[in-house]
Amino acid sequence: MGTEINRRRLLGGAMGMAAGATFLGTGTPLLTATDAAAASRTATGPGAAAGPGASGGAGASGGAGASGGAPTSPLWREFRARPYTHPQIPYVGRAGFLGGRKHFPRLPVVADVRDYGARPDGSTDAAPAINRAIDAAGRRGGGTVLVPPGTYRVDDVIRLGYDNVVLRGAGSGRTTLHATRSLTELIGPYGSRYGGNKSSWSWAGGLIWICPDARRRSLTDAIRAQAWPFEGWTGNKRDEWHTLTELAAPARRGDWTVAVEDPSALRRGDRVLFQLADDDTHSLLRHMAGDAEGAADYVWADKTKLTSYVPYEWPCRVVSVDRWRRRVTLDRPLPLDARPAWKPRFTTLVRPVTGSGVEGITLDVVETPQSQHLLDKGYNGVALQCAWDCWVDDVTVNNVDNGFLLVAAKACTLRRTRVTGRGSHHPYCCREGSHDNLVEDFVLAQRTVPAPAGTSLHGINVEGLSSYNVWSRGRMEMGTFDTHRGMPFANVRTEITVDNTGAHGGDASAGPLYGARFTHWNVTVSNQRAGCVKIDDIAPYSATVGISEVRQFGQIDVPDFTGPLHSRSESYGHPEAVHPRNLYEAQRAIG
């Protein structure tokens, strides 16, 4: 066929696109039924709302997730009574794509990479053809780009920078992209904005890169100019935003509706950024630690890497605007209090990519020895950056430096993903203000070669003020629960089996390992190693529920904060006794 697309396929694709053109659109996202329920509720006070599911619903009697008459967790019963404001357990029931939808859209096929010159026998570089097919789909307004069975050699980055474009293979066992070059070769060396000789390819960028085209170009231009950028929601220098409105009254964590000074710049369906600055006493950072007593004595001023992450930036969608009462309802409850000292406001953000995904593919990277710690060349897997309501499903990455990277990602789902091969630095990485993401049904496979000296293995990573992310139903044959300083908070790991062999990382200047409301729920540890999993004596206002009996050996941490931590522990030594079994799935029933 050459580069001409089969006319019958095009006609069918165009008809399907017309039928499904309102999936996410180019500016106004689909609002879910739960969004509509939130919008219909009346605020109970200035800047406050009860939120959907505050009472009733599945599990309201305390039995959600129980089986065979087994007793329900007392902590779960507590949580059900106050799901949006519980002191130790975060509300993550809306984490993931479009609030946690179980089914991804089946967008009509609009391109086949073979029609653009890709050959499935691995003989020639297919990256230009694949990228041309993606560009063609994007210019049409979206659709599916098929990568039929076979092995396709790729000598460049595969770029998904358009809304509503899905790169779909025939299955991770049938379609393989064989990557031959690193990001260092393709883009150039990437130093650290914090100095030293580290390679930022150790935690950034992917050989499949889901990122808005303009954002990716600005990043790579800065890297080539050695002007090491910030990588998040407000540009390379964090200055690409303007204020839409400020809050008119204090609000509390868990509120769905807030009062604003001027709602005229806000519309239903808008994607906006909720920003909180800090004050001279670092009261915002203390609040992220649960306002634990010891946080007042902690030395914050010299944690320069941590303070560079502030203001805290949380992307959210506007569900409704009451212009008469000057109130705005959001798609999720507030993640933190909004106090006047922190100048709470809604702002613009760089335009994210939405509604796009990668499915049914193995990314097989040419096997090279794992690099020394922090000197990765960038043989990285799939990166989702400034991506919102995107997904990855049935994707394996093999022989990578870093597997799946969430970098300033919001409400994305990674499902049925696997990291295999010679061993990696960050198999899963969640950083730079990533929020409300879901990683489920994942496998971190045992490495196929011994780890070279001087390398490091983490596991499922979270850092950089990232919050309300979930790892669910995972099997980790190596690695650990890598909370990597930078004070992430309110994250959940649930129903996971781990051979706990890795170590956490993190620069001392990035501050505490844990903020408040970390929850480890139903975790089986196969080698009895406590480090990074049993956190009731480390993390403030945390919950450790139903983990295996473990003992201290290997990495042993001390609390960052003195005094009481207000942590909770339940069913220690008995993961099998915990009900509900999966904290995220149980919270989904709340709404």
Buried (B, 14 or more C-beta within 10 A) or exposed (E): EEEEBEEEBBEBBBEBBEEBEEBBBBEBBBBBEBBEBBBEBEBEEBBBBBBBBBEEBBBBEBBBBBEEEBEBBEBBBBBBEEBBBBBBBBBBBBBBBBBBBEEBBEBBBBBBBBBBBBBBEBEBBBBBBBBBBBBBBBEBBBBBBBBBEBBBBBBBBBBBBBBBBBBBBBEBEBBBBBBBBBBBBBBBBBBBBBEEEBBBBBBBBBBBBBBBBEBBEBBBEBBEEEEBBBBBBBBBEBEBBEBBBBBBBBBBBBBBBBBBBEBEBBEBBBBBBBBBEBEEEBBBBBBBBBBBBBBBEBEBEEBEBBBBBBBBBBBBBBBBBBEEEBBBBBBBBBBBBBBEBBBBBBBBBBBBBBBBBBBBBBBBBEEEEBBBBBBBBBBBBBBBBBBBBBBBBBBBBBBBBBBBBBBBBBBBBBBBBBBBBBBBBBBBBBBBBBBBBBBBBBBBBEBEEEBEEEBBBBBBBBBBBBBBBBBBBBBBBBBBBBBBBBBBBBBBBBBBBBBBBBBBBBBEBBBBBBBBBBBBBBBBBEEEBBBBBBBBBBBBBBBBBBBBEBEEEBBEBEBBBEEEBBBBBBBBEEBEEBBBBBBBBBBBBBB
